[in-house]
Amino acid sequence: MTVLGSKLATPTAWVDPEQLPKVGDASSISGNAPDYVKQVTLSTLHVYGVGPKGCFGASVGDKIRIVEVNIEKRGRRQESSAVCEVTVTEDMLNSAGVMHGGCVGYLVDLCAAVPLVALGVAKKSNGAGVTQALNILFHAPAAHNSCLRITSNSITLGGRLMTSRCEIVDKDSGRAIASAFLSKMQPVMTKM
């Protein structure tokens, strides 16, 4: 039997966002989340989500900009929201000249995880995991050179399971491109 593990694993987690190397500069990210949360979230997006050059979709993932991260208290619960932006480039298009649905799925997978990672860091929990389910509803095509605004909100962050919702709109026109729900989980760590 093959034992799967993460190259980024620690003794206690599949991926521990706070143990990843610092990547990028989070000082331009707005929102009320602490600077440390913003930086760890940005690093997690690039080190774990996108990965190094040559990883699947890295050229697309590297174009994502986190522009806002917020942590809010709602009753006894904490929630997180994040806004990312990306400009549709030629390498994201299908043969019809609009963004490929698979590229939309990749963007949702990365961007809807941003508030989960941020909330996990803020709560001293782990909001990084592997995708369990992704449900996307497509509303309209995204045109070449359009700027997409991707707004994601945490729904749940439990011990092993976490969920978020995501809306993608054309930033200039406000036209809805896609809506999605993302479910992630913490893999069970296998002792070797």
One Martini backbone bead per residue (centre of mass of N, CA, C, O) as a GRO file, in nm:
protein
  192
    1MET     BB    1   0.097   0.036   0.022
    2THR     BB    2   0.049   0.367  -0.027
    3VAL     BB    3   0.195   0.649   0.124
    4LEU     BB    4   0.071   0.957   0.179
    5GLY     BB    5   0.237   1.276   0.150
    6SER     BB    6   0.373   1.579   0.246
    7LYS     BB    7   0.636   1.793   0.180
    8LEU     BB    8   0.494   2.004   0.410
    9ALA     BB    9   0.507   1.839   0.651
   10THR     BB   10   0.448   1.775   0.979
   11PRO     BB   11   0.408   1.588   1.261
   12THR     BB   12   0.085   1.727   1.277
   13ALA     BB   13   0.071   1.813   0.955
   14TRP     BB   14   0.024   1.842   0.630
   15VAL     BB   15  -0.005   2.163   0.675
   16ASP     BB   16   0.176   2.448   0.814
   17PRO     BB   17   0.150   2.775   0.771
   18GLU     BB   18   0.362   2.872   1.003
   19GLN     BB   19   0.609   2.691   0.852
   20LEU     BB   20   0.627   2.858   0.614
   21PRO     BB   21   0.766   3.042   0.397
   22LYS     BB   22   0.824   3.352   0.307
   23VAL     BB   23   0.599   3.520   0.070
   24GLY     BB   24   0.613   3.813   0.001
   25ASP     BB   25   0.401   4.118   0.042
   26ALA     BB   26   0.134   4.217   0.271
   27SER     BB   27   0.112   4.541   0.296
   28SER     BB   28  -0.126   4.577   0.059
   29ILE     BB   29  -0.326   4.442   0.238
   30SER     BB   30  -0.634   4.474   0.329
   31GLY     BB   31  -0.790   4.502   0.631
   32ASN     BB   32  -0.835   4.368   0.977
   33ALA     BB   33  -0.622   4.183   0.966
   34PRO     BB   34  -0.347   4.086   1.074
   35ASP     BB   35  -0.041   4.097   0.938
   36TYR     BB   36   0.037   3.803   1.001
   37VAL     BB   37  -0.208   3.673   0.865
   38LYS     BB   38  -0.157   3.784   0.583
   39GLN     BB   39   0.127   3.658   0.541
   40VAL     BB   40   0.059   3.359   0.585
   41THR     BB   41  -0.157   3.349   0.364
   42LEU     BB   42   0.021   3.431   0.125
   43SER     BB   43   0.228   3.203   0.158
   44THR     BB   44   0.027   2.967   0.130
   45LEU     BB   45  -0.070   3.024  -0.151
   46HIS     BB   46   0.222   2.993  -0.285
   47VAL     BB   47   0.344   2.729  -0.155
   48TYR     BB   48   0.081   2.539  -0.157
   49GLY     BB   49  -0.122   2.621  -0.380
   50VAL     BB   50   0.080   2.679  -0.623
   51GLY     BB   51   0.380   2.666  -0.622
   52PRO     BB   52   0.615   2.589  -0.821
   53LYS     BB   53   0.748   2.592  -1.098
   54GLY     BB   54   0.556   2.337  -1.281
   55CYS     BB   55   0.310   2.338  -1.151
   56PHE     BB   56  -0.005   2.323  -1.153
   57GLY     BB   57  -0.103   2.647  -1.248
   58ALA     BB   58   0.127   2.853  -1.165
   59SER     BB   59   0.089   3.079  -1.380
   60VAL     BB   60  -0.191   3.150  -1.265
   61GLY     BB   61  -0.152   3.171  -0.953
   62ASP     BB   62   0.065   3.409  -0.968
   63LYS     BB   63  -0.179   3.627  -1.048
   64ILE     BB   64  -0.278   3.635  -0.772
   65ARG     BB   65  -0.446   3.882  -0.563
   66ILE     BB   66  -0.443   3.989  -0.245
   67VAL     BB   67  -0.655   4.263  -0.115
   68GLU     BB   68  -0.834   4.116   0.126
   69VAL     BB   69  -0.859   4.076   0.497
   70ASN     BB   70  -1.103   3.939   0.728
   71ILE     BB   71  -1.207   3.956   1.078
   72GLU     BB   72  -1.506   3.835   1.239
   73LYS     BB   73  -1.753   3.884   1.482
   74ARG     BB   74  -2.030   3.639   1.539
   75GLY     BB   75  -2.083   3.637   1.825
   76ARG     BB   76  -1.907   3.340   1.897
   77ARG     BB   77  -1.801   3.380   1.613
   78GLN     BB   78  -1.564   3.338   1.360
   79GLU     BB   79  -1.485   3.518   1.058
   80SER     BB   80  -1.394   3.513   0.704
   81SER     BB   81  -1.257   3.733   0.451
   82ALA     BB   82  -1.188   3.755   0.087
   83VAL     BB   83  -0.994   3.931  -0.168
   84CYS     BB   84  -0.945   3.865  -0.510
   85GLU     BB   85  -0.731   3.907  -0.803
   86VAL     BB   86  -0.763   3.868  -1.172
   87THR     BB   87  -0.629   3.849  -1.490
   88VAL     BB   88  -0.721   3.760  -1.803
   89THR     BB   89  -0.533   3.537  -1.983
   90GLU     BB   90  -0.440   3.342  -2.244
   91ASP     BB   91  -0.373   3.082  -2.050
   92MET     BB   92  -0.707   3.078  -1.961
   93LEU     BB   93  -0.815   2.988  -2.233
   94ASN     BB   94  -1.020   2.881  -2.466
   95SER     BB   95  -1.119   2.828  -2.797
   96ALA     BB   96  -1.341   3.073  -2.759
   97GLY     BB   97  -1.190   3.310  -2.568
   98VAL     BB   98  -1.249   3.206  -2.279
   99MET     BB   99  -1.261   3.105  -1.979
  100HIS     BB  100  -1.190   2.822  -1.842
  101GLY     BB  101  -1.351   2.615  -1.628
  102GLY     BB  102  -1.093   2.494  -1.495
  103CYS     BB  103  -0.983   2.772  -1.409
  104VAL     BB  104  -1.209   2.847  -1.224
  105GLY     BB  105  -1.166   2.607  -1.032
  106TYR     BB  106  -0.879   2.683  -0.948
  107LEU     BB  107  -0.949   2.962  -0.829
  108VAL     BB  108  -1.146   2.861  -0.618
  109ASP     BB  109  -0.959   2.667  -0.466
  110LEU     BB  110  -0.770   2.900  -0.373
  111CYS     BB  111  -0.956   3.150  -0.284
  112ALA     BB  112  -1.152   2.990  -0.081
  113ALA     BB  113  -0.900   2.928   0.117
  114VAL     BB  114  -0.810   3.198   0.238
  115PRO     BB  115  -1.014   3.232   0.483
  116LEU     BB  116  -0.931   2.964   0.620
  117VAL     BB  117  -0.640   3.029   0.679
  118ALA     BB  118  -0.685   3.294   0.832
  119LEU     BB  119  -0.867   3.176   1.055
  120GLY     BB  120  -0.668   2.965   1.155
  121VAL     BB  121  -0.452   3.163   1.248
  122ALA     BB  122  -0.635   3.334   1.440
  123LYS     BB  123  -0.729   3.050   1.606
  124LYS     BB  124  -0.504   2.834   1.623
  125SER     BB  125  -0.542   2.672   1.361
  126ASN     BB  126  -0.622   2.468   1.063
  127GLY     BB  127  -0.693   2.590   0.719
  128ALA     BB  128  -0.530   2.363   0.585
  129GLY     BB  129  -0.598   2.149   0.303
  130VAL     BB  130  -0.802   1.934   0.125
  131THR     BB  131  -1.001   1.874  -0.127
  132GLN     BB  132  -1.335   1.739  -0.125
  133ALA     BB  133  -1.524   1.979  -0.251
  134LEU     BB  134  -1.669   2.118  -0.564
  135ASN     BB  135  -1.912   2.381  -0.632
  136ILE     BB  136  -2.017   2.503  -0.954
  137LEU     BB  137  -2.164   2.807  -1.084
  138PHE     BB  138  -2.231   2.919  -1.400
  139HIS     BB  139  -2.309   3.242  -1.555
  140ALA     BB  140  -2.045   3.359  -1.717
  141PRO     BB  141  -1.816   3.468  -1.915
  142ALA     BB  142  -1.465   3.533  -1.929
  143ALA     BB  143  -1.277   3.776  -2.052
  144HIS     BB  144  -1.027   3.893  -2.199
  145ASN     BB  145  -0.871   4.122  -1.971
  146SER     BB  146  -1.031   4.074  -1.733
  147CYS     BB  147  -1.126   4.161  -1.407
  148LEU     BB  148  -1.131   3.960  -1.123
  149ARG     BB  149  -1.354   3.922  -0.844
  150ILE     BB  150  -1.281   3.734  -0.540
  151THR     BB  151  -1.522   3.634  -0.303
  152SER     BB  152  -1.465   3.506   0.030
  153ASN     BB  153  -1.623   3.280   0.279
  154SER     BB  154  -1.658   3.157   0.568
  155ILE     BB  155  -1.836   2.891   0.740
  156THR     BB  156  -1.632   2.656   0.834
  157LEU     BB  157  -1.412   2.550   1.129
  158GLY     BB  158  -1.285   2.259   1.213
  159GLY     BB  159  -1.093   2.000   1.284
  160ARG     BB  160  -1.126   1.868   0.964
  161LEU     BB  161  -1.350   2.067   0.863
  162MET     BB  162  -1.416   2.293   0.577
  163THR     BB  163  -1.589   2.599   0.463
  164SER     BB  164  -1.681   2.781   0.156
  165ARG     BB  165  -1.751   3.079  -0.028
  166CYS     BB  166  -1.793   3.199  -0.379
  167GLU     BB  167  -1.738   3.498  -0.584
  168ILE     BB  168  -1.743   3.583  -0.933
  169VAL     BB  169  -1.648   3.896  -1.085
  170ASP     BB  170  -1.662   4.159  -1.283
  171LYS     BB  171  -1.521   4.445  -1.188
  172ASP     BB  172  -1.646   4.652  -1.397
  173SER     BB  173  -1.956   4.529  -1.442
  174GLY     BB  174  -2.056   4.298  -1.214
  175ARG     BB  175  -2.064   4.035  -1.345
  176ALA     BB  176  -2.147   3.717  -1.310
  177ILE     BB  177  -1.952   3.415  -1.330
  178ALA     BB  178  -1.935   3.269  -1.030
  179SER     BB  179  -2.031   3.007  -0.800
  180ALA     BB  180  -1.920   2.866  -0.473
  181PHE     BB  181  -1.824   2.559  -0.304
  182LEU     BB  182  -1.598   2.466  -0.036
  183SER     BB  183  -1.439   2.158   0.067
  184LYS     BB  184  -1.232   2.073   0.342
  185MET     BB  185  -0.951   1.869   0.470
  186GLN     BB  186  -0.788   1.682   0.707
  187PRO     BB  187  -0.563   1.467   0.690
  188VAL     BB  188  -0.461   1.171   0.789
  189MET     BB  189  -0.201   1.085   0.979
  190THR     BB  190   0.055   0.871   0.896
  191LYS     BB  191   0.226   0.624   1.038
  192MET     BB  192   0.569   0.498   0.972
   0.00000   0.00000   0.00000
